[in-house]
């Protein structure tokens, strides 16, 4: 009984470590991961890494890649949250950004517009890193913004806060704040 997975007295720290290992989007106990392509990529990286010897060079490289991908996702989410809060969605920002396998598109007619806005955001702003592949997760967020009649304002704010710059040129935080 002490070795079974049903042990109610398992160490809390060990449980947290396992949850973090399975967590792909930084939301504890997120059972919705591996639903989208980008989730599957990260999941597959974790599976391969866990099969390798921890002292190997391959394990270290995969571990770094996993960490980098997670940090990039957190940074993108933080950018979106920052803009949503600037638009007045302080209390709703987290729920607007929360996408699960139960999430639905509010209106199928909005799908085309949501895709266009998301593509425009990726091409005309730096809200996503250059190497970022557009995530289906943000299609749901844009759909929600369309339903709230805030998608155009979100794009305008993203253009101001994260304007497209030639690669290598970055704004410091004081330049990112809209006036």
C-alpha positions in Angstrom: 0.0 0.0 0.0 2.9 2.4 0.6 4.0 2.1 -2.9 0.7 2.3 -4.7 -0.5 5.3 -6.6 -3.6 5.4 -4.4 -1.6 6.2 -1.3 -3.5 9.1 0.4 -0.4 9.9 2.4 1.9 10.6 -0.5 4.2 13.5 0.0 2.6 16.8 -1.0 5.9 18.0 -2.6 6.2 14.9 -4.8 2.6 15.4 -5.9 3.3 19.0 -6.9 6.3 18.0 -8.8 4.3 15.4 -10.7 1.6 17.9 -11.4 4.1 20.4 -12.7 5.7 17.8 -14.9 2.3 17.0 -16.5 1.2 20.6 -16.7 1.8 22.0 -20.1 0.3 25.5 -19.9 1.1 26.6 -16.3 -2.4 26.0 -15.0 -2.3 23.4 -12.2 -4.3 20.3 -12.8 -5.1 21.2 -16.4 -6.6 18.1 -17.9 -7.0 19.7 -21.2 -3.4 19.5 -22.5 -2.5 17.5 -25.5 -5.7 18.6 -27.2 -4.0 21.1 -29.6 -1.0 20.5 -31.9 1.3 22.7 -29.9 0.3 20.9 -26.7 1.1 17.6 -28.3 4.5 18.8 -29.4 5.4 19.8 -25.8 3.9 16.6 -24.4 6.0 14.5 -26.8 9.1 16.4 -25.8 8.4 15.7 -22.2 7.8 12.0 -22.9 11.1 11.6 -24.9 13.0 13.5 -22.2 11.7 11.3 -19.4 12.9 8.2 -21.3 16.5 9.6 -21.4 19.2 9.4 -18.8 19.3 12.6 -16.8 23.1 12.9 -17.2 22.9 12.8 -21.0 23.4 15.7 -23.3 20.2 14.9 -25.1 18.2 15.1 -21.8 19.8 18.5 -21.0 19.0 19.8 -24.5 15.4 18.6 -24.3 15.0 19.9 -20.8 16.2 23.3 -22.0 13.9 23.3 -25.0 10.9 22.4 -22.8 11.8 25.1 -20.3 12.2 27.7 -23.2 8.9 26.7 -24.7 7.1 27.0 -21.4 8.7 30.4 -20.7 7.7 31.6 -24.2 4.1 30.5 -23.6 4.0 32.3 -20.3 5.4 35.5 -21.8 2.8 35.4 -24.6 0.0 34.9 -22.1 1.4 37.7 -20.0 1.4 40.0 -23.0 -2.2 39.2 -23.7 -3.2 39.6 -20.1 -1.5 43.0 -20.0 -3.4 44.3 -22.9 -6.7 42.9 -21.6 -6.1 44.6 -18.3 -5.3 47.9 -20.1 -8.6 47.5 -21.9 -10.5 47.3 -18.6 -10.8 43.5 -18.2 -8.8 43.4 -15.0 -11.1 40.9 -13.3 -12.0 38.9 -16.5 -8.5 38.6 -18.0 -7.7 35.2 -16.6 -11.1 33.8 -17.6 -10.8 35.3 -21.1 -7.4 33.6 -21.5 -8.6 30.3 -20.1 -9.2 27.7 -22.9 -10.1 24.1 -22.2 -11.3 21.2 -24.3 -14.8 22.3 -23.3 -14.3 25.8 -24.9 -16.4 26.5 -27.9 -16.5 29.2 -30.6 -19.4 31.5 -29.7 -20.5 32.0 -33.3 -19.3 30.1 -36.3 -19.6 33.2 -38.4 -16.9 34.8 -36.2 -14.4 32.1 -37.0 -13.1 33.7 -40.2 -12.9 37.1 -38.5 -11.1 35.6 -35.5 -8.6 33.9 -37.8 -8.0 37.2 -39.7 -7.4 39.2 -36.5 -5.1 36.5 -35.1 -3.1 36.5 -38.3 -3.0 40.3 -38.3 -1.8 40.3 -34.7 1.0 37.9 -35.6 2.1 39.8 -38.7 1.7 43.4 -37.6 2.6 43.2 -33.9 5.2 41.6 -31.7 2.6 40.1 -29.3 3.9 36.7 -30.5 7.7 35.9 -30.8 8.9 35.6 -34.4 9.3 31.9 -34.3 5.9 31.4 -32.7 3.4 29.1 -34.5 -0.1 30.5 -34.1 -1.9 28.6 -31.3 -5.5 27.5 -31.6 -5.8 28.6 -28.0 -5.7 32.3 -29.0 -8.3 31.8 -31.7 -10.8 31.1 -28.9 -9.6 34.2 -27.0 -10.0 36.4 -30.1 -13.5 34.9 -30.6 -14.4 35.9 -27.1 -13.1 39.4 -27.8 -15.3 39.6 -30.9 -18.3 38.6 -28.9 -17.4 41.3 -26.4 -16.9 43.8 -29.3 -13.4 44.4 -28.1 -11.3 42.7 -30.8 -10.5 45.8 -32.8 -9.6 47.7 -29.6 -7.4 44.8 -28.6 -5.6 44.9 -31.9 -5.1 48.7 -31.7 -3.7 48.3 -28.2 -1.4 45.4 -29.2 -0.1 47.6 -32.1 0.8 50.4 -29.7 2.2 48.2 -26.8 4.0 45.6 -29.0 4.6 47.3 -32.4 6.4 45.4 -35.1 10.1 46.2 -35.0 13.0 45.0 -37.1 14.5 41.9 -35.5 17.0 42.8 -32.8 15.3 46.1 -32.0 13.5 46.0 -28.7 11.5 48.5 -26.7 12.2 49.0 -23.0 9.2 48.9 -20.6 8.9 52.7 -20.5 8.3 52.8 -24.3 5.7 50.0 -24.2 3.2 51.9 -22.1 0.5 53.5 -24.2 -0.1 57.1 -23.6 
